[in-house]
Amino acid sequence: MSVLSVLPRPIVAAPMAGGPSTPALAAAVSAAGGLGFLAAGMISADRLAADMAEVRTRTDRPFGVNVFLPDTNGGAVDQAAVRAYAERLAPEARRHGVTLGEPVGGDDAYPAKLAALLADPVPVVSFVFGLPDRAAVAALRERGTEVWATVTSPDAASAAVGLGVGAVVVQGTEAGGHRGGLPDDDDYGVLPLLRLVAARCDRPLVAAGGIADGAGVAAVLTAGAAAAQLGTAFLRCPEAGTSPMHRAAVASTAPTALTRAFTGKRARGVANDFLRRHDGSAPVGYPQVLHLTRPLLAAAKGSGDASVANQWAGQAHALATETPAGDLVAELTAGARAALTAAVERSGAWG
């Protein structure tokens, strides 16, 4: 039985690495009847273990952990293009008084994190940046963990089912943050992708991308999802670790764009000067570009320079509200129910 089938409310808090996803946020969402997530990306295995322990002190409800799969294509990265990008960014780094980082590869401590999750199982583990191997899926399932895979194309969904995953997260291009699949250049919107995946996939589906209110939740439930995964909608919650600058960007009506300028992998954020200046020059290369730009972006965030710092957000970010996470889960569920009821009433005119 899937965790999704026993959730009191069909709301999943998307994992948001880099600070916004906190144990307090994950616990609040789970305690309210949704499914909270911890983001294991860009932290150590020890930090992950501590975060898991903290969630358990806050709630006894199920929660999940999201893991970045390691870069397996480092040899294909155009190192000359990365070096050229570093030369382009050097003047900006000097203006902020920092030196650009070394554009190295890396596995984000994946083996250590997987070992921690096998030693101390959680109800759900989801993966992004590709599909987990069959051995990892089997090992997690043996320990009672349900495995989810994030996909951005119908073919990837079919491959995920073949690996034995318990559910599929269907991420549309409207979503904030990084594209969760490989390759990262699929451009399916969440509703057509959801219908295409539903036509060939017999697993529960979790819809993600541009969902920020109850009516959006209702739309994806009607289209075949078992639950809606929302990230940007939770960025303004008091439990989230979102910076003040990021909160202000989310509260604005500024447009968003997909770009590789910040990390070398396509990601959606609020459009700013850095994105506009460098998007056309940024090479494909994650995590190499991430390591290159990290000192510059950290300096910009530290100084509050919103013209340079990345601020991930989905297309519907202006709908996010400053609401406690538990209350937001309840509001989203009630709003979805009201939207579905209204749709049924309107359909009566069709005869």
C-alpha positions in Angstrom: 0.0 0.0 0.0 1.4 3.4 -1.0 1.9 6.1 1.6 -0.2 8.2 -0.7 -3.3 6.1 -0.2 -3.3 6.8 3.6 -2.6 10.5 3.5 -5.4 12.4 5.1 -4.7 15.3 2.7 -3.3 15.0 -0.8 -0.6 17.6 -0.3 3.2 16.9 -0.6 5.7 19.6 0.3 8.3 19.6 -2.4 11.9 19.2 -1.2 13.8 22.4 -1.7 17.5 22.2 -1.2 19.7 25.1 -0.2 17.8 26.2 2.9 14.0 26.5 2.4 13.2 22.9 3.4 13.7 22.5 7.1 12.7 19.8 9.7 10.2 22.3 11.1 8.5 22.6 7.6 8.5 18.9 6.9 7.1 18.1 10.3 4.4 20.7 10.1 3.2 19.5 6.7 3.1 15.9 7.8 1.4 16.7 11.1 -1.3 18.5 9.2 -2.0 15.3 7.1 0.2 15.9 4.1 3.6 14.5 3.4 6.6 16.7 4.4 10.0 16.3 2.8 13.6 16.9 3.8 16.0 17.9 1.1 19.2 15.9 1.3 20.9 17.8 -1.6 24.0 19.8 -0.8 24.3 18.8 2.8 26.4 16.1 4.6 25.1 12.7 5.6 25.6 13.7 9.2 23.4 16.7 8.7 20.8 14.6 7.0 20.7 12.2 10.0 20.3 15.1 12.4 17.4 16.6 10.3 15.7 13.2 10.2 16.0 12.9 14.0 14.6 16.4 14.5 11.5 15.6 12.3 10.8 12.6 14.4 10.9 14.7 17.6 8.2 17.0 16.0 5.8 14.4 14.6 5.1 10.7 14.4 3.5 11.1 10.9 5.2 9.8 7.8 7.7 12.0 6.0 10.1 11.7 3.1 13.7 12.5 2.1 14.8 13.6 -1.3 18.2 12.6 -2.7 20.2 14.1 -5.6 21.6 11.3 -7.7 25.3 11.8 -8.6 26.6 13.2 -11.8 27.3 10.3 -14.1 28.1 12.4 -17.1 31.1 14.4 -15.9 33.3 13.2 -18.7 31.0 14.7 -21.3 31.0 18.2 -19.8 32.7 20.7 -22.1 35.5 21.9 -19.9 36.6 24.6 -22.3 33.1 26.0 -22.2 33.1 26.0 -18.4 36.5 27.8 -18.4 35.1 30.4 -20.8 32.2 30.9 -18.6 34.5 31.3 -15.6 36.3 34.1 -17.5 33.0 35.8 -18.3 32.0 35.7 -14.6 35.4 36.8 -13.2 34.6 40.6 -13.3 31.4 40.0 -11.3 33.3 37.9 -8.7 35.8 40.7 -8.3 33.1 43.3 -7.8 31.8 41.1 -5.0 35.3 40.6 -3.5 35.3 36.8 -4.0 37.2 34.3 -6.1 35.1 31.9 -8.2 35.1 28.2 -7.1 36.8 25.3 -8.8 34.4 23.8 -11.4 34.7 20.2 -10.1 32.4 17.3 -10.4 31.1 15.3 -7.4 28.6 12.8 -6.1 27.0 15.0 -3.4 28.0 12.3 -0.9 25.4 10.0 -2.4 26.9 6.7 -1.1 27.0 8.0 2.5 23.4 9.4 2.3 22.1 6.1 0.8 23.9 4.2 3.5 22.3 6.5 6.2 18.8 5.9 4.7 19.3 2.2 4.7 20.6 2.2 8.3 17.8 4.4 9.5 14.8 4.0 7.1 12.2 6.6 6.5 8.8 6.1 4.9 9.6 7.6 1.5 12.8 8.4 -0.4 12.5 10.3 -3.7 15.2 10.8 -6.3 15.9 13.6 -8.7 18.5 14.2 -11.5 17.9 10.8 -13.1 16.7 7.4 -12.0 18.1 5.3 -9.2 19.6 2.0 -10.0 17.6 -1.2 -9.5 19.9 -2.3 -6.6 19.2 0.9 -4.6 15.5 0.7 -5.2 15.4 -3.0 -4.0 17.6 -2.2 -1.0 15.3 0.6 0.2 12.2 -1.4 -0.4 13.6 -4.3 1.7 13.8 -1.8 4.6 10.2 -0.8 4.2 10.9 2.5 2.4 8.7 3.5 -0.6 10.8 4.8 -3.5 9.7 7.7 -5.7 11.3 8.8 -8.9 11.0 12.3 -10.4 10.4 12.4 -14.1 10.0 15.1 -16.8 9.0 12.8 -19.7 6.7 9.8 -20.4 9.7 7.6 -21.4 11.4 8.3 -18.0 8.2 7.4 -16.2 8.1 4.0 -18.0 11.7 3.4 -17.1 11.1 4.3 -13.5 8.2 1.8 -13.3 10.5 -0.9 -14.7 12.9 -0.3 -11.8 10.2 -1.0 -9.3 9.5 2.4 -7.8 6.4 2.8 -5.8 5.2 6.2 -7.1 6.2 8.7 -9.8 6.6 12.4 -9.3 5.6 14.1 -12.6 7.3 17.4 -12.8 6.1 20.0 -15.3 8.2 22.8 -16.7 6.2 25.3 -14.6 8.0 24.1 -11.4 10.5 26.2 -9.5 14.0 25.1 -8.9 15.9 22.5 -10.9 14.4 20.2 -13.5 14.2 16.9 -11.8 14.8 14.6 -14.7 17.6 13.7 -17.2 18.0 15.1 -19.7 17.0 18.4 -18.3 15.6 19.9 -21.5 12.1 18.4 -21.6 9.4 21.1 -21.7 6.2 19.3 -20.9 3.7 21.2 -18.9 2.4 19.4 -15.9 -1.1 18.6 -17.2 -0.2 17.1 -20.6 2.7 15.3 -19.0 0.4 13.9 -16.2 -2.0 12.6 -18.8 0.7 11.1 -21.0 2.3 9.3 -18.0 -1.1 8.1 -16.7 -1.7 6.5 -20.0 1.3 4.2 -19.6 2.0 4.0 -15.9 0.3 1.9 -13.3 1.8 3.6 -10.3 0.4 6.4 -8.1 1.3 9.8 -9.6 2.3 13.0 -7.8 2.0 16.1 -9.9 4.4 19.0 -9.5 4.8 22.3 -11.3 3.1 25.6 -10.9 0.5 24.4 -8.3 0.0 27.1 -5.7 -3.6 27.1 -4.6 -6.6 24.8 -4.1 -7.9 25.1 -7.6 -4.5 24.0 -8.9 -4.5 21.0 -6.6 -8.0 20.1 -7.9 -6.8 20.3 -11.5 -4.1 17.8 -11.1 -6.2 15.4 -9.0 -8.9 15.5 -11.7 -6.2 14.8 -14.3 -5.1 11.6 -12.5 -2.7 12.5 -9.7 -3.0 10.9 -6.3 -1.5 14.1 -4.7 -0.1 17.5 -5.6 3.5 18.4 -4.8 4.0 22.1 -4.0 7.2 23.8 -3.3 7.0 27.5 -4.0 3.6 27.7 -2.2 5.5 26.9 1.1 8.4 29.3 0.6 6.7 32.1 2.6 5.6 29.9 5.5 7.3 30.8 8.8 8.7 27.3 9.1 10.6 27.5 5.8 14.2 28.5 5.8 13.7 31.0 3.0 15.8 34.2 3.2 14.1 37.6 3.4 15.4 38.5 -0.1 13.9 35.2 -1.5 10.6 35.8 0.3 10.3 39.2 -1.2 11.0 37.8 -4.7 8.3 35.2 -4.2 5.8 37.8 -3.0 6.4 39.9 -6.1 4.8 39.6 -9.5 8.1 39.3 -11.3 8.4 36.8 -14.2 10.3 33.6 -13.9 12.6 31.9 -16.4 14.5 28.6 -16.9 18.2 29.0 -17.0 21.6 27.2 -16.6 23.3 30.5 -15.6 23.5 29.7 -11.9 24.3 26.0 -11.8 24.8 24.5 -15.2 21.5 22.7 -15.0 18.2 24.1 -16.1 16.3 25.6 -13.2 13.4 28.1 -12.9 13.8 31.2 -10.8 12.7 34.8 -10.7 14.4 36.6 -13.6 17.1 39.0 -12.6 20.0 40.8 -14.2 22.5 38.0 -13.7 20.1 35.5 -15.4 19.5 37.9 -18.3 23.3 38.7 -18.8 24.5 35.1 -18.7 21.8 32.7 -19.6 22.9 32.6 -23.3 26.5 31.8 -22.3 26.0 29.3 -19.5 27.3 25.8 -20.5 25.7 22.5 -19.7 27.6 21.3 -16.7 26.2 20.3 -13.3 27.7 20.4 -10.6 30.7 22.0 -12.2 29.0 25.4 -12.8 27.4 25.2 -9.4 30.8 24.9 -7.7 32.1 27.7 -9.9 29.4 30.2 -9.1 28.8 29.2 -5.4 31.2 31.9 -3.9 29.7 34.6 -6.0 26.1 33.7 -5.3 26.8 33.3 -1.6 28.3 36.8 -1.5 25.3 38.2 -3.4 22.9 36.6 -1.0 25.0 37.8 2.0 24.9 41.4 0.7 21.2 41.2 -0.3 22.0 41.7 -4.0 18.9 40.4 -5.7 20.2 41.3 -9.1 22.8 38.5 -8.9 21.5 35.9 -6.3 19.4 33.0 -7.6 15.8 32.9 -6.2 14.1 29.7 -7.3 10.4 30.0 -7.8 7.7 28.4 -9.9 5.5 30.3 -12.4 2.6 30.8 -10.0 4.8 32.2 -7.2 2.7 35.3 -6.8 0.0 33.1 -5.3 2.1 32.1 -2.4 1.0 33.5 1.0 2.6 34.1 4.3 0.7 31.3 6.1 1.8 28.6 8.7 2.5 25.4 6.9 -0.2 23.4 8.7 -2.8 26.0 8.0 -1.7 26.1 4.3 -2.2 22.3 4.0 -5.7 22.6 5.3 -6.5 25.6 3.1 -5.2 23.9 0.0 -7.3 20.8 0.7 -10.4 22.9 1.4 -9.8 25.0 -1.7 -9.4 21.8 -3.9 -12.6 20.4 -2.5 -14.5 23.7 -3.2 -13.0 23.9 -6.7 -14.1 20.3 -7.5 -17.6 21.0 -6.2 -17.9 24.1 -8.2 -16.8 22.3 -11.3 -19.4 19.6 -10.8 -22.1 22.3 -10.4 -21.0 24.1 -13.5 -21.0 20.9 -15.5 -24.7 20.5 -14.8 -25.3 23.1 -17.5 -23.8 20.7 -20.1 -26.8 18.4 -20.0 
